[in-house]
Amino acid sequence: MSETARAPLERQTMTPEEQWLWQKERVLAWVRFGFSLAALLVIQLNPQRLASFPLLSHISLFSFFIYSLLIVILIRGNRFHSHKIGLLTTCLDLLWISLIVLSTGGSRTPFFAFYLFPVITAGSRYGIKGGLIVALIGVASYGFIRFSIVQANPLGIDTFIIRSIYLLVLAYIFGFISEFEKKQNQKLMALYKTANEVATQEERRRIAHELHDRLLQVLASLTVRLETCRRHLMDSPTELTHELQLMEETTRASMDEIRRFLAGQAAVAWIPGTLIEKLREEMKFLRDGLSVRAIIESEPEELTLPPEIEEETYYVLREGLMNITRHAQASQVQLQLQEVGGRIQGMLADDGVGFEPESVTGRNGYGLITMEERIKKLGGTLTINSSPGHGTRISFSAPLKSLGA
């Protein structure tokens, strides 16, 4: 793999904070390169700037240009690690700028402004303290050059003081901005981490719902049907054959759904208008397989709902019917659905053993929890009334509107 192809792949493995630091170092590298080009341009337009030390001026200016170009190349190749090289580049920036100021200091050099660059970089990397330290070093080196080495056109003390204050104030401002930015980034990273954790939990919840509603309920239904077939093995061969065929079809459909789930494919879309038909099939099994008096009523008789509401309603009621099949020991089950005032209202009741809703927790209560979450997803409410020996009644109501509306 080529270097240009490898660099984007390496950046993809960076954390958001590392990517931001890399982007900042990239901008600083190009700013440094711009400073080096500006210095060469100034010398070309005004060769008198080389009057003091011509050879040293050429060496310092062209070496600074080459050094700046090298840093740009390193940044583009993603080989730059700010924590390891940041301090080194700051020291090298101060050294080269001091050489440029020294070699062009015969007249009042305009290159004092180049001290702004290491001050800005130090402030952006190390905050107020780092920016002020570099500014003080720059002021000291500039003062030493102008008052001790360069004798021609000496610098006035008032000019030196003003420039020094200018550098220190600028260092404080950039350091303050950098520290504020760092704190905000830390807050954003904390929010980003929290959001990732919430998204992970939500995805786990979604997968759990998919497994529970589409697979575990099917397996539970198959278990009950197998028990029924075992009890009535010789009573009705025709009914037994029908049940076995139905279980075979259900098993094959579940296997296909598991394959799609593992492949990351979407589940089979809900077929609109099949809610009542599917519920009647579930009630038929209660009636024919378990000898339960099963009553289903809907108003209107062929109730038609938006597809997503039909699907959620079906899984809620199927969970309730499976609980009745497995636990209620009921002799009668009544299911009612009706459309009233732009809402879907449902009721599922049995005369079974009942239970204490408050005592159902953990795995045993997961089905009830998912029922309530599905109704809340529709913007509705679900209530469960039950007590030992007095059966169970589940009621819900939800608005008849699309989930995407």
PEKAJO-V763304 format. One record per pair of residues at least 24 apart in sequence whose ideal C-beta (glycine too) atoms are under 7 Angstrom apart, sorted by the first residue. I is the first residue (numbers start at 1). GAP is how many residues later the second one is. D is the distance in Angstrom with one decimal. If there is no record, write none. Layout:
# PEKAJO-V763304
i;gap;d
I;GAP;D
I;GAP;D
This chain:
# PEKAJO-V763304
i;gap;d
3;74;5.9
7;70;5.9
7;71;4.2
10;68;5.1
11;67;6.1
16;173;6.9
16;176;6.5
17;168;6.2
17;172;5.9
20;165;6.7
21;61;5.3
24;100;6.5
25;50;6.0
25;55;5.7
25;57;5.2
26;49;4.8
28;93;5.3
29;42;4.7
29;43;4.8
29;46;4.6
30;42;6.4
31;86;6.7
32;36;4.7
32;39;6.4
32;85;6.2
33;35;4.3
33;36;6.4
33;39;5.3
35;79;5.9
35;82;5.6
36;28;5.0
36;29;4.2
36;32;4.2
39;25;6.8
39;61;6.3
39;72;6.6
40;25;6.1
42;68;6.7
48;59;6.9
49;55;4.5
50;54;6.7
51;55;4.2
51;56;6.9
52;51;6.3
52;52;6.6
52;53;5.7
52;54;3.3
52;98;6.7
53;50;4.3
56;43;6.8
56;47;4.1
57;46;3.8
57;47;5.7
60;36;6.2
60;39;3.9
60;40;4.9
60;43;5.3
61;39;6.3
64;32;4.4
64;36;6.6
67;25;6.7
67;29;6.6
82;43;6.7
86;39;5.1
90;28;5.5
90;31;5.9
90;32;5.4
90;44;6.3
93;24;6.1
93;25;4.1
93;28;6.8
94;24;5.1
94;40;6.9
94;43;6.1
94;44;6.3
94;47;6.8
98;43;4.6
98;47;6.6
101;41;6.4
101;44;5.6
102;43;5.0
102;47;6.3
105;40;6.0
105;41;6.5
105;45;4.0
106;44;6.9
106;46;5.2
107;46;5.5
108;45;5.9
112;30;6.3
112;51;6.1
115;27;6.5
115;52;6.0
116;54;6.5
119;48;5.8
119;51;5.8
119;52;4.7
119;55;6.9
120;54;5.3
123;48;5.5
123;51;3.2
123;52;4.0
123;55;5.5
124;50;6.0
124;54;4.8
127;48;4.8
127;51;5.3
127;52;4.4
128;44;5.8
128;47;3.3
128;48;5.8
128;51;6.2
130;45;6.7
131;40;3.6
131;41;6.7
131;43;5.5
131;44;3.7
132;36;6.5
132;39;5.0
132;40;6.5
132;43;6.8
134;37;6.8
135;32;4.5
135;33;5.0
135;36;3.8
138;29;6.0
139;25;4.5
139;28;5.9
209;161;5.9
210;51;6.8
212;154;6.7
212;158;5.9
213;102;4.7
213;157;6.9
214;43;5.9
214;53;6.5
215;39;6.1
215;42;7.0
215;43;6.8
217;101;6.0
217;102;6.6
217;105;5.7
218;32;6.0
218;36;4.9
220;102;5.4
220;106;6.6
221;101;6.5
222;25;5.6
222;28;6.3
222;29;6.8
224;101;5.1
224;102;6.7
225;64;6.7
228;61;4.2
228;62;6.5
239;49;6.8
270;37;5.2
270;40;6.4
270;41;4.1
272;35;4.5
272;38;6.7
273;31;5.5
275;28;6.7
275;30;6.5
275;35;4.3
275;38;6.3
275;39;5.5
276;26;6.4
276;27;5.7
278;36;5.8
279;35;7.0
279;38;6.1
279;56;6.6
282;36;6.2
282;39;5.2
283;52;6.6
286;39;6.7
286;47;5.9
290;35;6.8
292;38;6.0
292;39;6.3
292;40;6.7
292;41;5.6
293;38;6.3
293;39;4.3
294;39;5.0
295;39;4.7
295;40;7.0
296;39;4.6
297;39;4.9
298;39;4.5
298;40;6.7
299;39;3.9
299;40;6.8
303;34;5.7
303;36;6.4
305;39;6.1
305;95;6.5
306;94;6.8
306;96;5.2
308;94;6.6
308;95;4.8
309;35;6.5
309;69;6.1
309;89;7.0
309;91;6.6
312;62;4.8
312;65;6.5
312;66;5.7
313;31;6.6
313;33;6.7
315;59;6.1
316;55;4.8
316;58;5.2
316;59;6.2
316;80;6.8
317;29;6.7
317;31;6.1
319;48;4.8
319;51;6.6
319;52;5.2
320;28;4.5
320;51;6.7
320;74;5.3
323;44;6.1
324;26;5.0
324;28;6.5
328;24;2.9
328;25;6.2
328;64;6.6
329;24;5.2
330;61;7.0
339;61;6.7
342;57;6.4
342;58;5.3
343;54;5.5
343;55;6.4
343;56;5.5
343;57;6.0
344;54;5.5
344;56;5.6
345;52;4.8
346;50;5.1
347;46;6.9
347;48;4.9
348;46;4.6
349;42;6.6
349;43;7.0
349;44;4.3
350;41;5.2
350;42;5.6
351;40;4.5
352;39;5.4
352;40;6.6
353;35;6.7
353;36;6.6
354;32;4.7
354;33;5.2
354;34;5.0
354;35;5.8
354;36;5.0
354;37;5.2
354;38;5.5
355;31;5.4
355;33;6.5
355;37;7.0
356;31;6.9
356;32;6.6
357;27;5.1
357;29;5.8
